[in-house]
Amino acid sequence: MSAYIQNKLAKGEKLQFFITGATGYIGLVLTEFAIAQGFSVRGLSRSEAGDEKLKSLGATPVRGDITTHEVLARESTAADAIIHLAWNHDWTGDYNKIVDTDIAAVEAICAQIKDTGKPLVIASGCAGAQPNADGSDSDENAPLRPNLPVARRLESEINAIKKQGIHGCSIRLSPYVYGRGGKGFLVMLMGQAVKLNESLYINDGSFHTSVLHVEDAARLFIAAVLKSKTGEAYNGVGQTDVSLKDMAEAIGKVVGVPVRSATFEEATEKWSPPILPIFNYLDVRGSNKKAKELLGWKPEGVDFITDIVSGSYVPVAAYLKAQ
């Protein structure tokens, strides 16, 4: 825990969070949970619709985005903790430009909170880490995969958590964050299965992926604000026992289409956006041991496959088929 947060809590003062990406999938659940725990939230919003979502949860919307640095600076100055979730998910765009834009946003935030002890928690990803050769879950010290574009996101992470005078940490999210019927790569794959009338997995589908329930993600970010040490990264992982074939079969079952193997080249030709075949060709097994032991966090969300086949993604599948 940062000395700043410790002092605020010792005085019985209410903490104020500033959350970028507050109107997104994870951001709305995080806002809901933070307010339920007695914190106040000011959330970055780009539209009136986003404003209304935040107001309905009891949060205060702040109009802007990650390019309005004057807004980021003002809100970071006033907040007790900053959670940076916002990210440009346009997978057809220039990824280097996306990373550079994020780094600039983090710089604007850090300039205002340097040497204050205020925690900055940023979202990152665990897909860029190389798997362990023995098939065990890899920790936060695993080397990066060579030549993987998404690995460059860790540059923005390092820029935040290793910066002098900043109490920064990162949550490395699983490739598949799920729950509450929320969007993301899972829903993209469901949409492709409906469009192609088949659910594909690459090669034998034996590679595993990391998954995380959205409510567990929200709890993890709050735990990081309250308990994290500076300069640390934590894998946000709920399960690592889901194979890519398991996922394809669950999608096929809920959507009602056949399931089969495809080559990487065929999947690349058929799937859109192009990040889908890449994420479905990676063995991603991030260990959550550090987050559990040091932050007192424990994933509690419903099982990934169960949620697809008989949980919150059943109405999503019905909607996609109706379209």
Number of C-alpha atoms within 10 A of each C-alpha: 17 18 13 16 20 13 11 13 13 9 9 9 11 12 16 18 26 27 30 24 22 31 26 18 19 24 24 22 20 26 27 20 17 21 16 12 10 11 16 20 26 23 28 30 24 17 14 11 11 19 20 16 17 25 14 10 16 16 23 19 24 22 15 17 18 24 13 12 17 14 18 26 19 13 22 24 19 15 19 23 27 28 27 25 21 21 17 14 10 10 13 10 10 9 17 13 11 16 19 15 17 22 20 16 22 22 18 21 25 26 14 18 23 14 12 15 19 25 30 27 28 25 22 28 21 30 25 24 23 20 21 16 8 7 12 12 18 22 21 17 9 15 13 16 14 10 9 12 13 19 17 16 21 20 14 21 26 18 16 24 22 15 16 13 16 22 30 31 28 28 24 22 22 26 22 22 25 30 23 15 19 18 17 14 18 21 20 15 22 25 23 20 25 21 15 13 15 18 28 30 24 24 17 13 21 15 20 22 25 26 24 25 26 25 21 24 26 19 18 25 28 22 17 29 25 17 17 25 17 22 17 18 27 29 26 34 30 27 21 20 15 19 20 24 23 17 24 26 22 22 30 23 17 19 26 18 16 15 19 17 16 16 15 16 10 13 21 17 11 15 19 16 16 14 15 18 23 16 17 27 20 18 22 28 29 32 22 22 19 17 22 16 10 14 21 12 21 16 20 12 17 17 17 22 17 12 19 27 19 13 18 17 26 16 14 21 23 13 12 16 15 8 8
